[in-house]
Amino acid sequence: MSKISKKVIGVDVGAKFLTVSFNDFENRDQVFNIENTQRSILSFLKKLRIEDYCFVIEATGNYSSRILHLSLVQGFESSLINCMSVKHFARMKNIISKTDAEDAKLIRLYGEMFKPDIYTSKSVDIEHLDQELKLLNDLEEEKRRYGVKLKSLRYNAQINPNTEKHYERRLQQLEKEIKEVISRLPGLQDEEFKETKALLQSVSGIGEKTSLQLMTATSGFKNFNSAKSLSKYFGLAPRIYQSGKKSYSPGKCRTSKNHIRGLLYVCS
């Protein structure tokens, strides 16, 4: 993947507003807010030249997906960075204040110094499959929660039949919705996806759901060029601490993707 080489626009992401920081062509710092809406973002992008600017965006899940997607669609080079990287960068520069404007400037400076890789966007199928899997996880979690509540209710000496029926109906509805989501999953998988998924399932312990989770979390493993980078992304890479005669491993680098680590732990 190529590295960014243009003027950097740092973007601090919030639910309602995006704070952007960049240097104009007279080398003046510019910091201002734009609404986190499609209309406002497109209006801002139209004022910029693709040849002059690129974006470095704080990764905040769904809140950052709009500016990331629209900037890529418009042809801008855009990078996504972990908020913890910005936090450690601020410590390195001995910055103790925290404001949206300060964070946007830090993100810009981080991009100028480290030149992060340009983000490769997910395909539509991968994005839709990811959303369906998150919905499936939510439904299954809700089903487990209602199941525990119903089991607990039945220990009561005097059970209200209306309450019990409500829980039973809710569990039946959740089971129906789970089956509907599962039935939609195969329609979102192309031949290349199915081939990679089959290779994953050839590993002992990895089944249908885990393979789908791994595929969506990595965009089909297309954003990684080594096993080491993938291991670090999942927070599974061992850490080494060495100073003088002291040397030990304080554990794994639990960087991100907690749910993937949990799935792989169960598989192992």
Stockholm file with secondary structure:
# STOCKHOLM 1.0

chainA/1-268         MSKISKKVIGVDVGAKFLTVSFNDFENRDQVFNIENTQRSILSFLKKLRIEDYCFVIEATGNYSSRILHLSLVQGFESSLINCMSVKHFARMKNIISKTDAEDAKLIRLYGEMFKPDIYTSKSVDIEHLDQELKLLNDLEEEKRRYGVKLKSLRYNAQINPNTEKHYERRLQQLEKEIKEVISRLPGLQDEEFKETKALLQSVSGIGEKTSLQLMTATSGFKNFNSAKSLSKYFGLAPRIYQSGKKSYSPGKCRTSKNHIRGLLYVCS
#=GR chainA/1-268 SS CCBCCSEEEEEEECSSEEEEEEECTTCCEEEEEEESSHHHHHHHHTTSCTTTEEEEEECCTHHHHHHHHHHHHTTCCEEEECHHHHHHHHHHTTCCCCCHHHHHHHHHHHHHHHCCBCCCCCCHHHHHHHHHHHHHHHHHHHHHHHHHHHHHHTTSSSCCHHHHHHHHHHHHHHHHHHHHHHHHGGGGCCHHHHHHHHHHHTSTTCCHHHHHHHHHHHTTTTTCSSHHHHHHHTTCSBCCEEETTEEECCCBCCCSCHHHHHHHHHHC
#=GC SS_cons         CCBCCSEEEEEEECSSEEEEEEECTTCCEEEEEEESSHHHHHHHHTTSCTTTEEEEEECCTHHHHHHHHHHHHTTCCEEEECHHHHHHHHHHTTCCCCCHHHHHHHHHHHHHHHCCBCCCCCCHHHHHHHHHHHHHHHHHHHHHHHHHHHHHHTTSSSCCHHHHHHHHHHHHHHHHHHHHHHHHGGGGCCHHHHHHHHHHHTSTTCCHHHHHHHHHHHTTTTTCSSHHHHHHHTTCSBCCEEETTEEECCCBCCCSCHHHHHHHHHHC
//
